[in-house]
Amino acid sequence: MHASVGDKLLVHGRTVGQHDRTAEVTEVLGKDGTPPYRVRFDDDGHEALMSPGPDTVVRPHDTMHDKM
């Protein structure tokens, strides 16, 4: 997985009733865009350090901006 500052991480819910969450990458701490990432979740502004798993998809910043 590779991400840049400004990219969005879409974290799919893993259990029934758990909603998907979106977080913006605010800092890349790994080498060459690899995890871990410091992120800010869109729904509540919570900040966290993340090493995303297979339930996460990177949405590049440019792609998200073009759709708006």
mmJSON file of the N, C-alpha and C atoms, coordinates in Angstrom:
{"data_MODEL":{"atom_site":{
"group_PDB":["ATOM","ATOM","ATOM","ATOM","ATOM","ATOM","ATOM","ATOM","ATOM","ATOM","ATOM","ATOM","ATOM","ATOM","ATOM","ATOM","ATOM","ATOM","ATOM","ATOM","ATOM","ATOM","ATOM","ATOM","ATOM","ATOM","ATOM","ATOM","ATOM","ATOM","ATOM","ATOM","ATOM","ATOM","ATOM","ATOM","ATOM","ATOM","ATOM","ATOM","ATOM","ATOM","ATOM","ATOM","ATOM","ATOM","ATOM","ATOM","ATOM","ATOM","ATOM","ATOM","ATOM","ATOM","ATOM","ATOM","ATOM","ATOM","ATOM","ATOM","ATOM","ATOM","ATOM","ATOM","ATOM","ATOM","ATOM","ATOM","ATOM","ATOM","ATOM","ATOM","ATOM","ATOM","ATOM","ATOM","ATOM","ATOM","ATOM","ATOM","ATOM","ATOM","ATOM","ATOM","ATOM","ATOM","ATOM","ATOM","ATOM","ATOM","ATOM","ATOM","ATOM","ATOM","ATOM","ATOM","ATOM","ATOM","ATOM","ATOM","ATOM","ATOM","ATOM","ATOM","ATOM","ATOM","ATOM","ATOM","ATOM","ATOM","ATOM","ATOM","ATOM","ATOM","ATOM","ATOM","ATOM","ATOM","ATOM","ATOM","ATOM","ATOM","ATOM","ATOM","ATOM","ATOM","ATOM","ATOM","ATOM","ATOM","ATOM","ATOM","ATOM","ATOM","ATOM","ATOM","ATOM","ATOM","ATOM","ATOM","ATOM","ATOM","ATOM","ATOM","ATOM","ATOM","ATOM","ATOM","ATOM","ATOM","ATOM","ATOM","ATOM","ATOM","ATOM","ATOM","ATOM","ATOM","ATOM","ATOM","ATOM","ATOM","ATOM","ATOM","ATOM","ATOM","ATOM","ATOM","ATOM","ATOM","ATOM","ATOM","ATOM","ATOM","ATOM","ATOM","ATOM","ATOM","ATOM","ATOM","ATOM","ATOM","ATOM","ATOM","ATOM","ATOM","ATOM","ATOM","ATOM","ATOM","ATOM","ATOM","ATOM","ATOM","ATOM","ATOM","ATOM","ATOM","ATOM","ATOM","ATOM","ATOM","ATOM","ATOM"],
"id":[1,2,3,4,5,6,7,8,9,10,11,12,13,14,15,16,17,18,19,20,21,22,23,24,25,26,27,28,29,30,31,32,33,34,35,36,37,38,39,40,41,42,43,44,45,46,47,48,49,50,51,52,53,54,55,56,57,58,59,60,61,62,63,64,65,66,67,68,69,70,71,72,73,74,75,76,77,78,79,80,81,82,83,84,85,86,87,88,89,90,91,92,93,94,95,96,97,98,99,100,101,102,103,104,105,106,107,108,109,110,111,112,113,114,115,116,117,118,119,120,121,122,123,124,125,126,127,128,129,130,131,132,133,134,135,136,137,138,139,140,141,142,143,144,145,146,147,148,149,150,151,152,153,154,155,156,157,158,159,160,161,162,163,164,165,166,167,168,169,170,171,172,173,174,175,176,177,178,179,180,181,182,183,184,185,186,187,188,189,190,191,192,193,194,195,196,197,198,199,200,201,202,203,204],
"type_symbol":["N","C","C","N","C","C","N","C","C","N","C","C","N","C","C","N","C","C","N","C","C","N","C","C","N","C","C","N","C","C","N","C","C","N","C","C","N","C","C","N","C","C","N","C","C","N","C","C","N","C","C","N","C","C","N","C","C","N","C","C","N","C","C","N","C","C","N","C","C","N","C","C","N","C","C","N","C","C","N","C","C","N","C","C","N","C","C","N","C","C","N","C","C","N","C","C","N","C","C","N","C","C","N","C","C","N","C","C","N","C","C","N","C","C","N","C","C","N","C","C","N","C","C","N","C","C","N","C","C","N","C","C","N","C","C","N","C","C","N","C","C","N","C","C","N","C","C","N","C","C","N","C","C","N","C","C","N","C","C","N","C","C","N","C","C","N","C","C","N","C","C","N","C","C","N","C","C","N","C","C","N","C","C","N","C","C","N","C","C","N","C","C","N","C","C","N","C","C","N","C","C","N","C","C"],
"label_atom_id":["N","CA","C","N","CA","C","N","CA","C","N","CA","C","N","CA","C","N","CA","C","N","CA","C","N","CA","C","N","CA","C","N","CA","C","N","CA","C","N","CA","C","N","CA","C","N","CA","C","N","CA","C","N","CA","C","N","CA","C","N","CA","C","N","CA","C","N","CA","C","N","CA","C","N","CA","C","N","CA","C","N","CA","C","N","CA","C","N","CA","C","N","CA","C","N","CA","C","N","CA","C","N","CA","C","N","CA","C","N","CA","C","N","CA","C","N","CA","C","N","CA","C","N","CA","C","N","CA","C","N","CA","C","N","CA","C","N","CA","C","N","CA","C","N","CA","C","N","CA","C","N","CA","C","N","CA","C","N","CA","C","N","CA","C","N","CA","C","N","CA","C","N","CA","C","N","CA","C","N","CA","C","N","CA","C","N","CA","C","N","CA","C","N","CA","C","N","CA","C","N","CA","C","N","CA","C","N","CA","C","N","CA","C","N","CA","C","N","CA","C","N","CA","C","N","CA","C","N","CA","C","N","CA","C","N","CA","C"],
"label_alt_id":[null,null,null,null,null,null,null,null,null,null,null,null,null,null,null,null,null,null,null,null,null,null,null,null,null,null,null,null,null,null,null,null,null,null,null,null,null,null,null,null,null,null,null,null,null,null,null,null,null,null,null,null,null,null,null,null,null,null,null,null,null,null,null,null,null,null,null,null,null,null,null,null,null,null,null,null,null,null,null,null,null,null,null,null,null,null,null,null,null,null,null,null,null,null,null,null,null,null,null,null,null,null,null,null,null,null,null,null,null,null,null,null,null,null,null,null,null,null,null,null,null,null,null,null,null,null,null,null,null,null,null,null,null,null,null,null,null,null,null,null,null,null,null,null,null,null,null,null,null,null,null,null,null,null,null,null,null,null,null,null,null,null,null,null,null,null,null,null,null,null,null,null,null,null,null,null,null,null,null,null,null,null,null,null,null,null,null,null,null,null,null,null,null,null,null,null,null,null,null,null,null,null,null,null],
"label_comp_id":["MET","MET","MET","HIS","HIS","HIS","ALA","ALA","ALA","SER","SER","SER","VAL","VAL","VAL","GLY","GLY","GLY","ASP","ASP","ASP","LYS","LYS","LYS","LEU","LEU","LEU","LEU","LEU","LEU","VAL","VAL","VAL","HIS","HIS","HIS","GLY","GLY","GLY","ARG","ARG","ARG","THR","THR","THR","VAL","VAL","VAL","GLY","GLY","GLY","GLN","GLN","GLN","HIS","HIS","HIS","ASP","ASP","ASP","ARG","ARG","ARG","THR","THR","THR","ALA","ALA","ALA","GLU","GLU","GLU","VAL","VAL","VAL","THR","THR","THR","GLU","GLU","GLU","VAL","VAL","VAL","LEU","LEU","LEU","GLY","GLY","GLY","LYS","LYS","LYS","ASP","ASP","ASP","GLY","GLY","GLY","THR","THR","THR","PRO","PRO","PRO","PRO","PRO","PRO","TYR","TYR","TYR","ARG","ARG","ARG","VAL","VAL","VAL","ARG","ARG","ARG","PHE","PHE","PHE","ASP","ASP","ASP","ASP","ASP","ASP","ASP","ASP","ASP","GLY","GLY","GLY","HIS","HIS","HIS","GLU","GLU","GLU","ALA","ALA","ALA","LEU","LEU","LEU","MET","MET","MET","SER","SER","SER","PRO","PRO","PRO","GLY","GLY","GLY","PRO","PRO","PRO","ASP","ASP","ASP","THR","THR","THR","VAL","VAL","VAL","VAL","VAL","VAL","ARG","ARG","ARG","PRO","PRO","PRO","HIS","HIS","HIS","ASP","ASP","ASP","THR","THR","THR","MET","MET","MET","HIS","HIS","HIS","ASP","ASP","ASP","LYS","LYS","LYS","MET","MET","MET"],
"label_asym_id":["A","A","A","A","A","A","A","A","A","A","A","A","A","A","A","A","A","A","A","A","A","A","A","A","A","A","A","A","A","A","A","A","A","A","A","A","A","A","A","A","A","A","A","A","A","A","A","A","A","A","A","A","A","A","A","A","A","A","A","A","A","A","A","A","A","A","A","A","A","A","A","A","A","A","A","A","A","A","A","A","A","A","A","A","A","A","A","A","A","A","A","A","A","A","A","A","A","A","A","A","A","A","A","A","A","A","A","A","A","A","A","A","A","A","A","A","A","A","A","A","A","A","A","A","A","A","A","A","A","A","A","A","A","A","A","A","A","A","A","A","A","A","A","A","A","A","A","A","A","A","A","A","A","A","A","A","A","A","A","A","A","A","A","A","A","A","A","A","A","A","A","A","A","A","A","A","A","A","A","A","A","A","A","A","A","A","A","A","A","A","A","A","A","A","A","A","A","A","A","A","A","A","A","A"],
"label_entity_id":["1","1","1","1","1","1","1","1","1","1","1","1","1","1","1","1","1","1","1","1","1","1","1","1","1","1","1","1","1","1","1","1","1","1","1","1","1","1","1","1","1","1","1","1","1","1","1","1","1","1","1","1","1","1","1","1","1","1","1","1","1","1","1","1","1","1","1","1","1","1","1","1","1","1","1","1","1","1","1","1","1","1","1","1","1","1","1","1","1","1","1","1","1","1","1","1","1","1","1","1","1","1","1","1","1","1","1","1","1","1","1","1","1","1","1","1","1","1","1","1","1","1","1","1","1","1","1","1","1","1","1","1","1","1","1","1","1","1","1","1","1","1","1","1","1","1","1","1","1","1","1","1","1","1","1","1","1","1","1","1","1","1","1","1","1","1","1","1","1","1","1","1","1","1","1","1","1","1","1","1","1","1","1","1","1","1","1","1","1","1","1","1","1","1","1","1","1","1","1","1","1","1","1","1"],
"label_seq_id":[1,1,1,2,2,2,3,3,3,4,4,4,5,5,5,6,6,6,7,7,7,8,8,8,9,9,9,10,10,10,11,11,11,12,12,12,13,13,13,14,14,14,15,15,15,16,16,16,17,17,17,18,18,18,19,19,19,20,20,20,21,21,21,22,22,22,23,23,23,24,24,24,25,25,25,26,26,26,27,27,27,28,28,28,29,29,29,30,30,30,31,31,31,32,32,32,33,33,33,34,34,34,35,35,35,36,36,36,37,37,37,38,38,38,39,39,39,40,40,40,41,41,41,42,42,42,43,43,43,44,44,44,45,45,45,46,46,46,47,47,47,48,48,48,49,49,49,50,50,50,51,51,51,52,52,52,53,53,53,54,54,54,55,55,55,56,56,56,57,57,57,58,58,58,59,59,59,60,60,60,61,61,61,62,62,62,63,63,63,64,64,64,65,65,65,66,66,66,67,67,67,68,68,68],
"pdbx_PDB_ins_code":[null,null,null,null,null,null,null,null,null,null,null,null,null,null,null,null,null,null,null,null,null,null,null,null,null,null,null,null,null,null,null,null,null,null,null,null,null,null,null,null,null,null,null,null,null,null,null,null,null,null,null,null,null,null,null,null,null,null,null,null,null,null,null,null,null,null,null,null,null,null,null,null,null,null,null,null,null,null,null,null,null,null,null,null,null,null,null,null,null,null,null,null,null,null,null,null,null,null,null,null,null,null,null,null,null,null,null,null,null,null,null,null,null,null,null,null,null,null,null,null,null,null,null,null,null,null,null,null,null,null,null,null,null,null,null,null,null,null,null,null,null,null,null,null,null,null,null,null,null,null,null,null,null,null,null,null,null,null,null,null,null,null,null,null,null,null,null,null,null,null,null,null,null,null,null,null,null,null,null,null,null,null,null,null,null,null,null,null,null,null,null,null,null,null,null,null,null,null,null,null,null,null,null,null],
"Cartn_x":[0.849,0.0,0.891,0.495,1.204,0.191,0.517,-0.355,0.509,-0.11,0.541,-0.322,0.28,-0.486,-1.627,-2.823,-4.007,-4.857,-4.277,-5.059,-6.084,-7.127,-8.155,-8.016,-8.204,-8.257,-9.703,-10.252,-11.606,-11.483,-11.923,-11.825,-13.201,-13.304,-14.577,-14.888,-16.168,-16.6,-16.386,-15.948,-15.62,-16.724,-17.712,-18.8,-20.133,-21.178,-22.519,-22.868,-23.33,-23.736,-22.617,-21.383,-20.271,-20.128,-20.177,-20.133,-18.701,-18.582,-17.285,-16.893,-15.586,-15.07,-14.039,-13.937,-12.964,-12.024,-10.739,-9.729,-8.789,-8.358,-7.395,-5.994,-5.061,-3.667,-3.069,-2.592,-1.978,-0.461,0.064,1.516,1.832,2.848,3.315,4.594,4.584,5.729,6.603,6.114,6.895,7.739,8.577,9.457,8.701,8.881,8.298,6.782,6.08,4.623,3.987,4.797,4.25,3.819,2.96,2.514,3.693,3.496,2.249,1.946,0.667,0.181,-0.457,-0.289,-1.062,-2.277,-3.473,-4.716,-5.682,-6.616,-7.719,-9.016,-9.866,-11.13,-12.128,-12.844,-13.786,-15.006,-15.455,-16.716,-16.63,-15.483,-15.413,-14.132,-13.251,-12.016,-10.949,-11.239,-10.293,-9.02,-7.869,-6.592,-6.0,-5.329,-4.77,-3.562,-2.786,-1.684,-2.203,-2.08,-2.68,-1.678,-1.747,-1.1,-2.236,-2.817,-4.034,-3.878,-4.986,-5.041,-5.743,-6.1,-6.725,-8.143,-8.719,-10.053,-10.017,-8.847,-8.673,-8.262,-8.828,-8.536,-8.021,-6.966,-6.437,-7.145,-7.674,-8.267,-7.343,-6.603,-5.658,-6.35,-5.635,-6.155,-6.676,-5.926,-6.319,-7.638,-7.858,-9.096,-10.271,-10.128,-11.207,-11.525,-10.499,-10.701,-11.456,-11.116,-11.747,-13.24,-13.682,-15.086,-15.956,-15.35,-16.128,-16.597],
"Cartn_y":[-1.173,0.0,1.231,2.22,3.493,4.629,5.664,6.833,8.08,9.23,10.527,11.4,12.457,13.409,13.953,13.981,14.454,13.336,12.144,11.0,10.616,9.942,9.441,7.937,7.433,5.993,5.633,4.729,4.226,2.896,2.876,1.677,1.02,-0.153,-0.869,-1.496,-1.446,-2.108,-3.606,-4.227,-5.661,-6.555,-5.969,-6.771,-6.166,-6.947,-6.471,-5.29,-4.223,-3.044,-2.033,-2.414,-1.477,-0.712,0.606,1.442,1.656,1.977,2.361,3.707,3.934,5.209,5.738,7.063,7.712,8.546,8.468,9.239,9.894,11.104,11.802,11.568,11.263,11.081,12.462,12.69,13.97,13.881,12.651,12.456,11.013,10.84,9.505,9.23,8.192,7.89,6.768,6.03,4.95,5.45,4.573,4.894,4.826,5.829,5.855,5.683,6.297,6.272,5.064,4.239,3.053,3.369,2.523,2.751,2.705,3.239,3.755,5.178,5.558,6.89,7.539,8.845,9.606,10.103,9.851,10.176,10.942,11.635,12.318,11.804,11.196,10.641,11.762,11.624,12.655,12.778,11.669,11.702,12.404,12.29,12.894,13.686,13.77,14.518,13.817,12.587,11.801,11.571,11.75,11.486,10.193,9.46,8.166,7.839,6.887,6.31,4.991,4.799,3.628,2.87,1.566,0.666,-0.133,0.374,-0.208,-1.666,-2.387,-3.786,-3.949,-5.192,-5.482,-4.915,-4.413,-3.828,-2.338,-1.82,-0.394,-0.156,0.895,1.281,2.717,2.996,4.357,5.056,6.236,7.083,8.284,8.336,9.433,10.8,11.782,13.138,13.693,13.512,14.052,13.469,12.168,11.521,12.082,12.259,12.781,14.218,15.021,16.417,16.544,15.677,15.734,15.428,14.616,14.228,15.313,16.288,17.321,18.395],
"Cartn_z":[0.0,0.0,0.0,-0.82,-0.887,-0.817,-0.058,0.054,0.209,-0.048,0.106,0.992,1.526,2.328,1.47,2.037,1.321,0.745,0.59,0.113,1.177,0.75,1.671,1.783,2.989,3.222,3.502,2.722,2.93,3.653,4.909,5.747,5.78,5.162,5.111,6.467,6.872,8.096,7.972,9.054,8.996,9.536,10.19,10.732,10.309,10.387,10.039,10.937,10.33,11.084,11.288,11.009,11.148,9.83,9.905,8.715,8.233,6.945,6.393,6.979,7.109,7.618,6.639,6.578,5.708,6.559,6.245,6.963,5.955,6.258,5.409,5.956,5.07,5.468,5.724,6.953,7.305,7.375,7.497,7.537,7.156,6.325,5.941,6.727,7.525,8.387,7.858,6.858,6.27,5.114,4.615,3.502,2.173,1.325,-0.024,-0.044,0.912,0.917,1.562,2.221,2.872,4.307,4.894,6.277,7.245,8.421,8.999,8.54,8.725,8.375,9.596,9.708,10.684,9.91,10.444,9.726,10.625,9.972,10.667,10.061,10.911,10.436,10.16,9.033,8.586,9.486,10.068,10.799,12.151,12.836,14.172,14.421,13.426,13.573,14.4,14.822,15.617,14.816,15.444,14.786,15.326,14.445,14.849,13.985,14.454,13.706,13.148,11.828,11.181,10.334,10.413,9.467,8.852,7.754,7.194,6.779,6.901,6.502,5.167,4.834,3.542,3.404,4.494,4.438,4.11,3.719,3.457,2.013,1.408,0.032,0.041,-0.731,-0.853,-2.005,-1.72,-2.754,-2.927,-4.031,-4.233,-4.174,-3.649,-3.494,-4.814,-5.907,-7.218,-7.689,-7.46,-7.856,-7.092,-5.783,-4.956,-5.372,-5.658,-6.009,-7.341,-8.313,-9.633,-9.588,-8.613,-8.54,-7.898,-7.26,-6.574,-7.513],
"occupancy":[1.0,1.0,1.0,1.0,1.0,1.0,1.0,1.0,1.0,1.0,1.0,1.0,1.0,1.0,1.0,1.0,1.0,1.0,1.0,1.0,1.0,1.0,1.0,1.0,1.0,1.0,1.0,1.0,1.0,1.0,1.0,1.0,1.0,1.0,1.0,1.0,1.0,1.0,1.0,1.0,1.0,1.0,1.0,1.0,1.0,1.0,1.0,1.0,1.0,1.0,1.0,1.0,1.0,1.0,1.0,1.0,1.0,1.0,1.0,1.0,1.0,1.0,1.0,1.0,1.0,1.0,1.0,1.0,1.0,1.0,1.0,1.0,1.0,1.0,1.0,1.0,1.0,1.0,1.0,1.0,1.0,1.0,1.0,1.0,1.0,1.0,1.0,1.0,1.0,1.0,1.0,1.0,1.0,1.0,1.0,1.0,1.0,1.0,1.0,1.0,1.0,1.0,1.0,1.0,1.0,1.0,1.0,1.0,1.0,1.0,1.0,1.0,1.0,1.0,1.0,1.0,1.0,1.0,1.0,1.0,1.0,1.0,1.0,1.0,1.0,1.0,1.0,1.0,1.0,1.0,1.0,1.0,1.0,1.0,1.0,1.0,1.0,1.0,1.0,1.0,1.0,1.0,1.0,1.0,1.0,1.0,1.0,1.0,1.0,1.0,1.0,1.0,1.0,1.0,1.0,1.0,1.0,1.0,1.0,1.0,1.0,1.0,1.0,1.0,1.0,1.0,1.0,1.0,1.0,1.0,1.0,1.0,1.0,1.0,1.0,1.0,1.0,1.0,1.0,1.0,1.0,1.0,1.0,1.0,1.0,1.0,1.0,1.0,1.0,1.0,1.0,1.0,1.0,1.0,1.0,1.0,1.0,1.0,1.0,1.0,1.0,1.0,1.0,1.0],
"B_iso_or_equiv":[0.0,0.0,0.0,0.0,0.0,0.0,0.0,0.0,0.0,0.0,0.0,0.0,0.0,0.0,0.0,0.0,0.0,0.0,0.0,0.0,0.0,0.0,0.0,0.0,0.0,0.0,0.0,0.0,0.0,0.0,0.0,0.0,0.0,0.0,0.0,0.0,0.0,0.0,0.0,0.0,0.0,0.0,0.0,0.0,0.0,0.0,0.0,0.0,0.0,0.0,0.0,0.0,0.0,0.0,0.0,0.0,0.0,0.0,0.0,0.0,0.0,0.0,0.0,0.0,0.0,0.0,0.0,0.0,0.0,0.0,0.0,0.0,0.0,0.0,0.0,0.0,0.0,0.0,0.0,0.0,0.0,0.0,0.0,0.0,0.0,0.0,0.0,0.0,0.0,0.0,0.0,0.0,0.0,0.0,0.0,0.0,0.0,0.0,0.0,0.0,0.0,0.0,0.0,0.0,0.0,0.0,0.0,0.0,0.0,0.0,0.0,0.0,0.0,0.0,0.0,0.0,0.0,0.0,0.0,0.0,0.0,0.0,0.0,0.0,0.0,0.0,0.0,0.0,0.0,0.0,0.0,0.0,0.0,0.0,0.0,0.0,0.0,0.0,0.0,0.0,0.0,0.0,0.0,0.0,0.0,0.0,0.0,0.0,0.0,0.0,0.0,0.0,0.0,0.0,0.0,0.0,0.0,0.0,0.0,0.0,0.0,0.0,0.0,0.0,0.0,0.0,0.0,0.0,0.0,0.0,0.0,0.0,0.0,0.0,0.0,0.0,0.0,0.0,0.0,0.0,0.0,0.0,0.0,0.0,0.0,0.0,0.0,0.0,0.0,0.0,0.0,0.0,0.0,0.0,0.0,0.0,0.0,0.0,0.0,0.0,0.0,0.0,0.0,0.0],
"pdbx_formal_charge":[null,null,null,null,null,null,null,null,null,null,null,null,null,null,null,null,null,null,null,null,null,null,null,null,null,null,null,null,null,null,null,null,null,null,null,null,null,null,null,null,null,null,null,null,null,null,null,null,null,null,null,null,null,null,null,null,null,null,null,null,null,null,null,null,null,null,null,null,null,null,null,null,null,null,null,null,null,null,null,null,null,null,null,null,null,null,null,null,null,null,null,null,null,null,null,null,null,null,null,null,null,null,null,null,null,null,null,null,null,null,null,null,null,null,null,null,null,null,null,null,null,null,null,null,null,null,null,null,null,null,null,null,null,null,null,null,null,null,null,null,null,null,null,null,null,null,null,null,null,null,null,null,null,null,null,null,null,null,null,null,null,null,null,null,null,null,null,null,null,null,null,null,null,null,null,null,null,null,null,null,null,null,null,null,null,null,null,null,null,null,null,null,null,null,null,null,null,null,null,null,null,null,null,null],
"auth_seq_id":[1,1,1,2,2,2,3,3,3,4,4,4,5,5,5,6,6,6,7,7,7,8,8,8,9,9,9,10,10,10,11,11,11,12,12,12,13,13,13,14,14,14,15,15,15,16,16,16,17,17,17,18,18,18,19,19,19,20,20,20,21,21,21,22,22,22,23,23,23,24,24,24,25,25,25,26,26,26,27,27,27,28,28,28,29,29,29,30,30,30,31,31,31,32,32,32,33,33,33,34,34,34,35,35,35,36,36,36,37,37,37,38,38,38,39,39,39,40,40,40,41,41,41,42,42,42,43,43,43,44,44,44,45,45,45,46,46,46,47,47,47,48,48,48,49,49,49,50,50,50,51,51,51,52,52,52,53,53,53,54,54,54,55,55,55,56,56,56,57,57,57,58,58,58,59,59,59,60,60,60,61,61,61,62,62,62,63,63,63,64,64,64,65,65,65,66,66,66,67,67,67,68,68,68],
"auth_comp_id":["MET","MET","MET","HIS","HIS","HIS","ALA","ALA","ALA","SER","SER","SER","VAL","VAL","VAL","GLY","GLY","GLY","ASP","ASP","ASP","LYS","LYS","LYS","LEU","LEU","LEU","LEU","LEU","LEU","VAL","VAL","VAL","HIS","HIS","HIS","GLY","GLY","GLY","ARG","ARG","ARG","THR","THR","THR","VAL","VAL","VAL","GLY","GLY","GLY","GLN","GLN","GLN","HIS","HIS","HIS","ASP","ASP","ASP","ARG","ARG","ARG","THR","THR","THR","ALA","ALA","ALA","GLU","GLU","GLU","VAL","VAL","VAL","THR","THR","THR","GLU","GLU","GLU","VAL","VAL","VAL","LEU","LEU","LEU","GLY","GLY","GLY","LYS","LYS","LYS","ASP","ASP","ASP","GLY","GLY","GLY","THR","THR","THR","PRO","PRO","PRO","PRO","PRO","PRO","TYR","TYR","TYR","ARG","ARG","ARG","VAL","VAL","VAL","ARG","ARG","ARG","PHE","PHE","PHE","ASP","ASP","ASP","ASP","ASP","ASP","ASP","ASP","ASP","GLY","GLY","GLY","HIS","HIS","HIS","GLU","GLU","GLU","ALA","ALA","ALA","LEU","LEU","LEU","MET","MET","MET","SER","SER","SER","PRO","PRO","PRO","GLY","GLY","GLY","PRO","PRO","PRO","ASP","ASP","ASP","THR","THR","THR","VAL","VAL","VAL","VAL","VAL","VAL","ARG","ARG","ARG","PRO","PRO","PRO","HIS","HIS","HIS","ASP","ASP","ASP","THR","THR","THR","MET","MET","MET","HIS","HIS","HIS","ASP","ASP","ASP","LYS","LYS","LYS","MET","MET","MET"],
"auth_asym_id":["A","A","A","A","A","A","A","A","A","A","A","A","A","A","A","A","A","A","A","A","A","A","A","A","A","A","A","A","A","A","A","A","A","A","A","A","A","A","A","A","A","A","A","A","A","A","A","A","A","A","A","A","A","A","A","A","A","A","A","A","A","A","A","A","A","A","A","A","A","A","A","A","A","A","A","A","A","A","A","A","A","A","A","A","A","A","A","A","A","A","A","A","A","A","A","A","A","A","A","A","A","A","A","A","A","A","A","A","A","A","A","A","A","A","A","A","A","A","A","A","A","A","A","A","A","A","A","A","A","A","A","A","A","A","A","A","A","A","A","A","A","A","A","A","A","A","A","A","A","A","A","A","A","A","A","A","A","A","A","A","A","A","A","A","A","A","A","A","A","A","A","A","A","A","A","A","A","A","A","A","A","A","A","A","A","A","A","A","A","A","A","A","A","A","A","A","A","A","A","A","A","A","A","A"],
"auth_atom_id":["N","CA","C","N","CA","C","N","CA","C","N","CA","C","N","CA","C","N","CA","C","N","CA","C","N","CA","C","N","CA","C","N","CA","C","N","CA","C","N","CA","C","N","CA","C","N","CA","C","N","CA","C","N","CA","C","N","CA","C","N","CA","C","N","CA","C","N","CA","C","N","CA","C","N","CA","C","N","CA","C","N","CA","C","N","CA","C","N","CA","C","N","CA","C","N","CA","C","N","CA","C","N","CA","C","N","CA","C","N","CA","C","N","CA","C","N","CA","C","N","CA","C","N","CA","C","N","CA","C","N","CA","C","N","CA","C","N","CA","C","N","CA","C","N","CA","C","N","CA","C","N","CA","C","N","CA","C","N","CA","C","N","CA","C","N","CA","C","N","CA","C","N","CA","C","N","CA","C","N","CA","C","N","CA","C","N","CA","C","N","CA","C","N","CA","C","N","CA","C","N","CA","C","N","CA","C","N","CA","C","N","CA","C","N","CA","C","N","CA","C","N","CA","C","N","CA","C","N","CA","C","N","CA","C","N","CA","C"],
"pdbx_PDB_model_num":[1,1,1,1,1,1,1,1,1,1,1,1,1,1,1,1,1,1,1,1,1,1,1,1,1,1,1,1,1,1,1,1,1,1,1,1,1,1,1,1,1,1,1,1,1,1,1,1,1,1,1,1,1,1,1,1,1,1,1,1,1,1,1,1,1,1,1,1,1,1,1,1,1,1,1,1,1,1,1,1,1,1,1,1,1,1,1,1,1,1,1,1,1,1,1,1,1,1,1,1,1,1,1,1,1,1,1,1,1,1,1,1,1,1,1,1,1,1,1,1,1,1,1,1,1,1,1,1,1,1,1,1,1,1,1,1,1,1,1,1,1,1,1,1,1,1,1,1,1,1,1,1,1,1,1,1,1,1,1,1,1,1,1,1,1,1,1,1,1,1,1,1,1,1,1,1,1,1,1,1,1,1,1,1,1,1,1,1,1,1,1,1,1,1,1,1,1,1,1,1,1,1,1,1]
}}}
